[in-house]
């Protein structure tokens, strides 16, 4: 099941804002940028460059798997943040998925401690 439309980070302006001004958590395969959005919802975006996975079906499958994993574990996160998951290098889907969850948990701790 996908994120509802209100929880998707889609506009170029919003994505650029997260890239320019957001804090980051970096892992071996991906990094997550995050920033307060001033809204009552959490929004997510996923970027997997075609240079890393040229097959669109694979890129979309990885996005769906990361999104599903995060959606099932987003219960403890404060509302009002934008998150942008960006794949940095190629790796096994399971490892990328695990790293996304670990980085997201790390960010939750940072957010909830501030």
Secondary structure, 3 states (H helix, E strand, C coil): CCCCHHHECCCHHHHHHHHHHCEEEECCCEEEEEEECCCCCCEEEEECCCCCCCCHHHHHHHHHHHHHHHHHCCCCCCCCEEEEEEECCCCCHHHHHHHHHHHHHHHHHHHHHC
